[in-house]
């Protein structure tokens, strides 16, 4: 039976122990080095207080653990899966190659029934290798995408510094009035094609290939965000906020969710020869990415059109109004999920290409022509570069134009202080409710006792009883003593339990 004796291959029974020990030692050493490297990276990010990147690193670890667990299950279930027999007619359907010839030996159980295995043992081993390539390319693609996004956003640091210069304050003086078409933002977006949707979308499609984010776009969107969520004169560092938001979004992009796995299974299924997948499957991530980039450019133009419809005269800086209505289905996060799917499918296609090249050679049924090889390589590289250097930074900027402000607007210290204040405020509110309930219960009990007591029926109606409640410290006090109480020391305005909100973020 295939796989039992391994043909002419030597088993562990006939392999020297020193050879087995050497291989095990090398594997353990490499694993420990990788684990130690990840640990040092986590410590470095912790010193830099990059919490969102630490979360992303933990997600990558969990994804690798999941892929390793899947590979382990395939190893354990190799024989039971190979013993699942199916009819030859079913086994010859939806093949990735047009040829039906196979040189692999079948399980004796299936040969006796004149059937074929669901997946042969050799096929399961090849599938394990595909999982390894998928894990490698997933991590590599995520790292390259984030690095390109950070490199693109470094240019924005100079733009943010320019907002604190006298020249910027003079050019955006509120005492200046101008027509909206005379502003830099208006001249860029209010063109002859802006009013016509059929012309607007092709123009937005082309804009993502050159100058996807101009300085005037950054200044205008920054001003609209600050006016919507802060004081207009605030010195809020918008570029650092975008960087934190990008780090948080990166933690979402690197994760593997159930719906991502479903699309991956569909990708494997549509690799059958009958679907002619080499004509359309490699282009799906690219087309989806171009649609997302076009939508992001269209949002900027739409905000300029909305501002133009409200007023044709601008006082100081042109003000755009953020809102969820600018996004598909009023959900800004939907664009991020699409980019998540695009990146994972692109890394999956690259992993599948390298795996098939490594296992079956460059010229195989998976790559029938030279055009197939060139298209898959070029599309994979272009999608990775375009997503990391163009679309992801553009998304980080446009996504802030929703109705609500994300919690990444605050630093980790600020978020920690707000969370502690929230917990203490909820506790104080609960204690106050318990005290009020106890006092109302005591009042009701006293009223009931007075009304039901026979001896109280002869009391003079003008007779009154004054009841004093005990304070929190256990000292009985009346209204006069409360009035004489010294005023408590208040917290500093603009702070929560000594936590400064006036810090520059």
N, C-alpha and C positions, 0 to 999 in steps of 0.2 A: 504494500500500500504506500502511496506517495506520502512522504513526510515522516513515516515511521523510522525507516532506516536511513533516509536521506541519500539513497543511491550509493555512490562511491565516497560521499563526504564523511569525514570523521566526526564521531560524536564525542561527548565529554568523557566517555568511558575509555577512549583511545587517545585522548589529548593530554599532553604533559601538564602536570599541576602548576609548574612554574609559568607556563604560557597563560593559563586561566587566571592565575594570581596577578600576572603583569597587566593583562587587559583590565581586570577589575580595579587595580590600583590606579591606572591611567584614567579610567572613567570617573572614579571617585575624586581624584585630584582635580580634574577639569570641573566637575560639578561644584566642588568646594570653592574653587577660584571664582567661578561665576557667582555663586551665592555671596561670597565675601565682597566682590565688586559691587553687587547690588546693595549690600549693607552699607558700604562706604558711600555710595551715591545717596542713599537715604539719609545718612548722617550729614552729608554736605548740604542737602536740600533743607534739612531741619535747622542747621546753623543759619542758612540764608532766609529762613522762615517762609519757604515756598510750600505752603501747606497743600495747595491744589496740585502741585507737581508730585508731592508725596502720595496723594490719593491716586494720581494717574499711575505712578510706579507700582502701587499696591494692586491696581487693576490689571496691570500687565503681568504681575506675578500670579494673580488668580487665573488669568487667561492661560498662561503657560501651564499652570497646575491642571486646569481643565483639559487642555490638549494632551498633557501627559497621562491623565487618567483615562482618556479615550483610547490612547495608544496601548495602555496596560489592559484595558478591557478587550481590545482586539487580540492581544497576545494570549490572554486567558481563554477567549472564546474562539480561537482559531480553528480548532478541530470541530467543535459543534456547528460552527457556521458552514464549514466545508462539507459537513455531513447532511446539510439541508439540500435535498435533491429536487430539481425542477425539470419539467419536460424540455426536450431539446428545442421544440418550436418556440417556447417562451424564452429560453436561454439565448436564442439567436435573434431576438428582437431588440431594437434600440441599441445596437452595438456602436461603439465610437469609431470603429473602422469598418469599411465596406467589405473587407475580406472576413470570412468565417473560419479560417484555419486557426487551429490552436495546437501548440506543441506541449502543453502542460498535461501531466498525468492526472487522472480523475481518481476520486475516492472509490475504493472497491465496492462500497455500499451503493453508490450511484451507478457504477458500471454494471452491477448485477441487475439493476432496475432499468437499464438502458436509458439513463437520465444523466444530467450534468449537475455539478455543484452550483449552489447559489453564487458563491465566490470561492475560488480555489485558495489553497493555503499560500501559494505564491502571490495571488492577488491581494490577500490580506496583508502580507508583508509589504507589498508595494503601496498599499493604502497607508500603512504606518509611516512610510517614508514621505508620502505626500503631507501628512499631518506635521511632520518635522519642518518641511519647507514652508508650510503655511504659518507656523509659529515664528519662524525666522523672518519671513517677509512682512508679517504683521507688525512685529517690533521695529524692523528697519523702516518700513513705510511711515509708521507713526512718528518715529524720531526725525526723519527727514522732513516730514510735513510741518512739524512744530518748529524745527530749526529754521526753515524757510520763512515761516510766518513771523518769527521773532526778528529775523534779519530785515524783513520788510518794514516792520514797525519801528525799527531803530531810527529811521528817517523822521518819524513823527516826534521824536524827542526834541529836535531842533524847532519844529513847528510849535510844540507846547511851550518851549522857552521863549519863543517870539511873542507869545500872548502876554508876556510880562514886561514888554518893552514900551517905551513912550511912543514909539512910532505906531504900534498896534493900537494903543489907547487913542491916539489922535485920529487915526483912520476910522475908528469905530466910535467916535464921539456922538453922544445922544443928541447934541445940538445940531447935528448935520442932517439935512433932509435930501433925499435923492429918489428918483424913480427906480422901481425895482429892476427895470431893464438896464439901468446904468450900473448896477452893482456887479461885482465880479461873478457872484454865484448866478445871478440872473442872465448875464451874458453867456455863461457856459451852458445853461440848461434851457433857457427860453428861446428856442430856435423855431424855425418854421415847421419842423416836424414834431414839436412837443405836443401840439394840440391834437394831432391825429394819431390814434393808437396804432394803426397799421404801419405808420412810419416811425413811431417812437420805439417800438420793440426792436426792429432791426438796428436802429442807431445805438440803443443800449447794448445790444448783442456785440457790436463792434467795439464799443468803448472799453470792454473788459480786457481787451488785448493791448491797449496802450493807455497809460495814465489812468489806471482804474480808480485811484484816489488822488485827487488834486489837493493842493494846500487850501484852496478856497472851500472845498467840500469839507475838509477837516475842521476849519474854523467855524463854518456855518452850523454843522451838526453839533459841534462842541457847545456853541452858544445856545442852540435850542435845547440841548440836554440840561445844561446848567440852569437856564431860566425855568425849565419845567420842574426841576427837582431841588434846586438850591436858590440862593439869592443871586441876583444878576451880577453883583460885584464880587462873587465868591472867587477865591484863588484855587479852586478845586483842580487837582492835577488829573486831567482827563486821560492823558497818555498812560499813566501808571494804572489807572482804572481799566483801560482797555487791555493792558498787559495781563492784569489779574483775571479779567474776564476770559481772555484767550487761554490762559492756563487752566481755568475751570472747564472751559469747553473741550480742551484737549483731554481732560480726564473722562469726558463722555465719549469722545471719538475713539479712544483706544479700547473701550470696553466691547465685549461680545455679548449681545443679548439674543433672546430666543428668535426674534424676527430676523436678525442677521444670519443666524444659522439656517433658518428656513430658506432664505434667498441663496445661501451657499449650496444647499442641497439641490435647489432648482437649477443652479448653475451647472452642477455635476450632471444632472439629468439631461439638460439641453445640449450636452456635449455629444449626443448621439449623432451619427452620420445623417440620419433621415431629416434632421432639422436644419441642415446646412448652416450650422452655427458660425462658421468662419466668415459668413457674409454680414452678420449683424451682432453677434454676441460681444466681440471685443469693443464695439463702439458704444455700448450702453452706458458704462461709467462716464465716458467723455461727453455724450449727449446730455446726461443728467447734470453734469457739472456746468456745462454751458448754459443750461436752462436756469440753474440756481444763480450763476453770475449775472445773467440778463435780468432776472428778477431783482437782484440787489441794486443794479444800476437803475432800474426802473423806479425803485422806491425813492432814490434821491431826486430824480426828475419829478416824480409825483408830488413830493413835499414842496418843491419849488413852485409847481403849478398851483397847489393849494394856497400857498402864501400869496401868489399873484392874484388869485381870485378874491381874496379877502381885502387886499389893499394894493394899489399901484404905487403908493408912496411909502418909502422906508425911512424910519427915524433911527439913525445910528447904524446898527447891524441888522441885516435881514433876519427875521425870526421865523424858523420853521417849527411846526407843531408835531411832536411825536405822537404816535398812536398805533394800537394793534391793528387797526383797520387797513394799514398799509401792507400787511403780510397775508399770506394765504390762510384762509379760514380763521383769521384773527389770532394766529398762533406763531409768534416769532421763532419758537424752538423747533418748528417743523423743518425749517431750512437746515438746522444743525443735524437733525436725524437723517436728512437726505445726504448731507455730506459724510455722515458716518457710514451710511450704506455705500456711497461712492468709493470711499477710501478702502473699505474692507473688500469690496468686490474687485477693485483694482489690484490690491495686494494678493487676493486669491488668484486672479488670472496670471499675475507674474509668477506666483509660486507654482501654479499648474504648468506654466510654460517651462520653467527651469526643471521641475520634477520630470516632465516627459522627456526633456532634452537629456537629462542625466540618466534616466532609466532606459529609454528606448532609442536614444540618439537624436540628432538634430533632424534627420530625415526620417519621419515616422508617419503613421496615419494621423497623428495629431497635428502635424505640420506638413501638409501635402505639397505645398508650393512655397517658393521663396517669398512670394507676396504675403503669405500668412505669417511667416516669421517676422518680416519687416513691420507689418501692421501691428502685430501684438507688442513688439518691443517699443515702437514709437508711441503708440497709444498709451502704454503703461507708463513710460517716462514722462510724457506730456501731461497726463492726468495728475501724476504726483507733483510735478513742478507747478502746474497751473493752480492746483488746489492749495498748495502750501504758500506760494508766493503772491497769489492774486486773490483767490476766492476766500480763503480763510481769514486773512486780515480785513478784507472788505466786509465779510460777515461780522467780524468782531466789532466793527464800527457801526454798521447799519442795525445790528441787533439791539443796540442801545436806544434805538428810536421807537421802542415799544411804549406802552402806556405806563408801565411800572418800572421801577429801578431795581436792579439786581443787588443782592447782598455783597457782591464783590466790589461794590463802590467803597467799602470800608476796608481798612487793613485788618490783619488778624487780631491785633491788640484791641482795636475798636469793636470788632465782632465779639471778642471774648468779654469785654466790658458790658456790651449791650445784653448779651445772654445772661450774665450774672445779675444785672439790674432787673431783667425781665423775671427771672426766677424769684428774686427777693420781693419784687412788686406783687407777683401772684401770691406769694406766701403771706405778705402783709394784708392783701385784700381778703384772703381766706380767713385770716385771724379776725379781721374786722367784722366779717359776716357772722362768724361764730359768736362774737361778743354781742352784736346787735340781736341775734336770735335768742341768746340767753337772757338779755334784758327784757325783750318782749315777752318771753315766757314767764319771767318773774313778775312783770306788771300784770299779766293776765291772771296769774295765780293769786296775787294780792287782791285784785278786784273781785275775783270769785269768792275768796275767803271773807271779805268784808260784807258782800251782799248776802251770803248764806249764813253768816253768824247771827244768832238770835239776840245776842247782847248788843250788837251794833244797831239794832232797830230803834233803840231809845236814845241814840246819840243825837246831839244837836246838829242840825244840817250845816250850821256855820263852822262846825269843828273840822279841821283839816289835819292831815298827816303829811309831813314832809319826809320823804325818803331820800337818803343820800346813797349813791353807789360808790363802791370802792374803786379806786383808780388802779391802774396797772401795777403800781408798786405796792398795793395793799393798804394804802392810807386813805381813810374816808374823807371825802371832800364834798362841799356843796357848791352852789353857783358862785357865792362870793369868793370862796377859796380858789375856784377855777379862774375867776377874773383876776385874782391877785397873783396867779401863777406867772412865773417869769417866762417870757417868750423863749421858745426853744431855738437852738442854733440851726439856722437853715443851711442847706447845701449851697455851694457856690453856683450861681446861675450858669446854665449851659453845661452842667456836669451831671453824671449819675454816680452817686456814691464815690465822689472824688475822681471820677473818670471824665477827662476833658473831651468835649466834643469840638472844641475850637482848634484842634490840632490840624495841621495841613496834611492831607492824605495824598 
